[in-house]
Amino acid sequence: MADIDSGSLQLGKHTEAPNSPEEAVLDPVPNPHPDTLYVTRFVCPEFTSLCPVTGQPDFAHIVIDYVADQHLVESKSLKLFLGSFRNHGAFHEGCTVDIGKRIVEAIKPHWLRVGGYWYPRGGIPIDVFWQTGTPPEGVWLPDQGVPPYRGRG
């Protein structure tokens, strides 16, 4: 975890892309409003990973919503983390849940949910959803905005 007193480990610096999610670092930064419950959303519409069996690329639209506590996840470090899955072999469920768990480990939010909207593999789209529990009362949670897969129909 980054030393938040001295700033991000990666922001504003040349940073090599990590080769794997295990090598990637998620930098926490201080929440400017730790006394206020609000939702932060990150959307990665071009997420890629590899099928662990065939090695073929898989594609997803990932939506991450969280309610911060003391820290936010710095967006450059998140971008590098998500990009580190590009050559990573894992099933859709593994990627989606791993993303959520790593963010929780890094910033310890009040609440987090991740939606992995995966494009068809073998003709079947797979959507994976994970959250840490019940969202805080009174926080506005918009729909993740990703329609169900319809193909050409």
C-alpha positions in Angstrom: 0.0 0.0 0.0 1.2 3.5 -0.8 2.4 5.8 1.9 -0.5 8.3 1.7 1.5 11.0 3.6 4.0 11.2 0.8 1.5 10.9 -2.0 0.8 8.2 -4.6 3.5 5.8 -5.6 2.4 6.1 -9.3 0.6 9.3 -9.9 2.7 11.9 -11.8 5.5 9.4 -12.3 6.5 7.2 -15.2 5.2 3.8 -14.2 5.7 0.5 -16.1 2.5 -1.5 -16.7 2.4 -4.4 -14.3 2.7 -7.9 -15.8 0.0 -9.4 -13.6 -2.7 -8.4 -11.1 -0.5 -9.8 -8.3 2.3 -7.3 -9.3 -0.1 -4.3 -9.6 -0.3 -1.8 -6.8 -3.6 0.1 -5.9 -2.7 3.4 -4.4 -5.0 4.8 -1.6 -5.3 8.5 -1.4 -7.0 10.5 1.4 -10.7 11.0 1.1 -11.4 14.7 1.1 -14.9 14.1 2.6 -14.6 11.2 5.0 -17.6 12.5 7.0 -19.9 12.3 3.9 -21.4 9.2 2.4 -21.2 9.4 -1.4 -20.7 6.9 -4.3 -17.7 6.9 -6.6 -18.0 5.0 -9.9 -15.3 3.8 -12.2 -16.2 2.3 -15.6 -13.9 0.2 -17.7 -15.8 -0.5 -20.9 -12.8 -2.3 -22.6 -11.6 -4.7 -19.9 -9.7 -7.7 -21.2 -8.3 -10.9 -19.8 -7.5 -14.4 -21.1 -9.5 -17.6 -20.9 -7.5 -19.8 -18.5 -8.2 -22.9 -20.7 -7.9 -21.7 -24.3 -5.7 -18.6 -23.9 -8.2 -16.7 -26.1 -9.0 -13.1 -25.1 -12.2 -12.3 -23.1 -13.8 -8.9 -23.0 -15.9 -7.2 -20.4 -17.5 -3.9 -19.4 -16.6 -3.5 -15.7 -18.5 -1.1 -13.4 -17.1 -0.4 -9.9 -19.2 1.6 -7.3 -17.9 2.3 -3.8 -18.6 4.4 -0.8 -15.2 5.5 0.5 -14.2 5.7 4.2 -10.8 7.3 4.9 -9.3 6.6 1.4 -10.1 6.7 -2.3 -8.4 4.5 -4.9 -6.2 6.6 -7.1 -7.4 6.3 -10.7 -4.1 5.9 -12.4 -3.2 2.9 -10.1 -6.7 1.5 -10.8 -6.2 1.8 -14.6 -2.8 0.0 -14.3 -4.3 -2.7 -12.1 -7.2 -3.3 -14.5 -4.8 -3.3 -17.5 -2.7 -6.0 -15.7 -5.4 -8.5 -16.4 -4.8 -8.3 -20.1 -2.4 -11.3 -20.1 -3.9 -12.9 -17.0 -5.7 -16.2 -17.4 -8.8 -16.5 -15.2 -12.5 -17.2 -15.4 -14.9 -14.3 -15.5 -16.0 -15.0 -11.9 -12.4 -14.9 -10.8 -11.5 -11.6 -12.5 -14.6 -9.8 -11.3 -14.4 -10.9 -7.7 -10.6 -10.4 -7.5 -11.0 -6.8 -8.7 -13.5 -6.1 -5.9 -11.5 -7.9 -3.2 -8.2 -6.1 -4.1 -9.9 -2.7 -4.0 -11.4 -3.5 -0.6 -8.0 -4.6 0.7 -6.4 -1.4 -0.6 -8.9 1.2 0.7 -11.3 -0.5 3.1 -14.4 1.3 1.9 -17.7 1.4 3.7 -19.2 -0.5 0.8 -18.2 -1.7 -2.7 -19.9 -3.5 -5.6 -18.5 -4.6 -8.9 -20.4 -5.6 -12.0 -18.6 -7.6 -14.6 -20.6 -7.6 -17.9 -18.8 -10.1 -20.0 -19.2 -10.5 -23.7 -20.2 -14.0 -25.0 -17.8 -16.9 -24.7 -19.1 -19.9 -26.6 -22.3 -18.0 -27.4 -23.2 -17.3 -23.8 -22.7 -13.9 -22.1 -21.7 -14.2 -18.5 -22.4 -11.4 -16.0 -20.8 -11.5 -12.6 -21.8 -9.3 -9.6 -20.1 -9.0 -6.2 -20.5 -6.6 -3.3 -19.3 -6.3 0.3 -22.7 -6.3 1.9 -25.6 -3.9 2.3 -24.9 -0.4 1.1 -25.0 2.4 3.7 -28.5 3.7 4.4 -29.4 6.9 2.5 -26.7 6.6 -0.2 -28.0 7.0 -3.7 -27.1 4.0 -5.9 -27.7 4.5 -9.6 -28.3 1.5 -11.9 -25.0 0.4 -13.4 -26.4 1.3 -16.8 -25.3 -1.7 -18.7 -28.2 -3.3 -20.6 -28.5 -7.1 -20.8 -26.7 -8.6 -23.8 -29.0 -8.9 -26.8 -26.7 -9.9 -29.6 -28.0 -8.9 -33.0 -31.6 -9.3 -32.0 
